[in-house]
Amino acid sequence: MSDNPLEIVGQAACANLLSKGMYVTGMIDPGEVDRSDGYCWCNQTQNMYGPDDQYVDRASCVAGRQCYVSRI
């Protein structure tokens, strides 16, 4: 077991944020921790970097990022 505590992000994730965990559980709760291996990618770029050339992960793909797309 890891000594790193899991971070809960209190904001909705970008609609373009994808993770292997989504395919295992069939859904991702925008307020919860991604319980997969942590590997995420952007649906828009199909890469681990977003359209703004910044790294993609659950903690950084939130409102305020230039390329953020709301789920609503």
C-alpha positions in Angstrom: 0.0 0.0 0.0 1.3 3.5 -0.9 2.2 6.0 1.8 0.8 8.8 -0.5 -2.7 9.9 0.6 -5.3 10.1 -2.2 -6.3 13.6 -3.1 -10.0 14.4 -3.5 -10.5 17.1 -6.0 -13.6 19.2 -5.2 -14.2 20.4 -8.7 -15.7 18.8 -11.7 -13.2 17.3 -14.2 -13.0 18.5 -17.8 -15.4 16.6 -20.1 -12.3 15.7 -22.3 -10.4 14.0 -19.4 -10.3 10.2 -19.9 -8.8 7.5 -17.7 -8.6 3.7 -17.7 -10.7 3.7 -14.6 -13.6 5.0 -16.6 -13.6 1.8 -18.7 -13.3 -0.5 -15.7 -16.1 1.1 -13.7 -18.1 2.6 -16.6 -18.2 6.0 -15.0 -16.1 8.6 -13.2 -17.5 10.8 -10.4 -16.1 14.3 -11.0 -15.7 14.8 -7.3 -13.9 11.6 -6.5 -10.4 10.3 -6.8 -9.5 8.5 -9.9 -8.9 5.0 -8.6 -7.2 3.6 -11.6 -3.4 3.7 -12.2 -3.5 7.4 -12.5 -2.8 7.4 -16.2 -5.1 10.0 -17.9 -5.3 11.4 -21.4 -7.2 14.2 -23.2 -10.0 13.1 -25.6 -9.3 16.2 -27.7 -5.6 15.5 -28.3 -5.6 11.8 -27.6 -2.4 12.4 -25.6 -1.2 12.9 -22.1 -0.9 16.7 -22.9 -3.9 18.9 -23.4 -4.5 21.4 -26.2 -2.6 23.9 -24.0 0.5 21.7 -24.0 0.1 21.1 -20.3 0.1 17.7 -18.6 -3.3 16.1 -18.2 -4.4 14.7 -14.8 -7.4 14.8 -12.5 -6.1 17.5 -10.3 -5.2 20.0 -13.1 -8.1 19.4 -15.6 -10.5 21.6 -13.8 -12.3 25.0 -14.3 -9.9 27.8 -14.9 -7.7 25.9 -17.3 -7.8 27.5 -20.8 -8.9 24.3 -22.6 -11.4 23.2 -19.9 -14.8 22.0 -21.2 -17.7 21.8 -18.7 -19.6 18.5 -18.5 -22.9 20.4 -18.4 
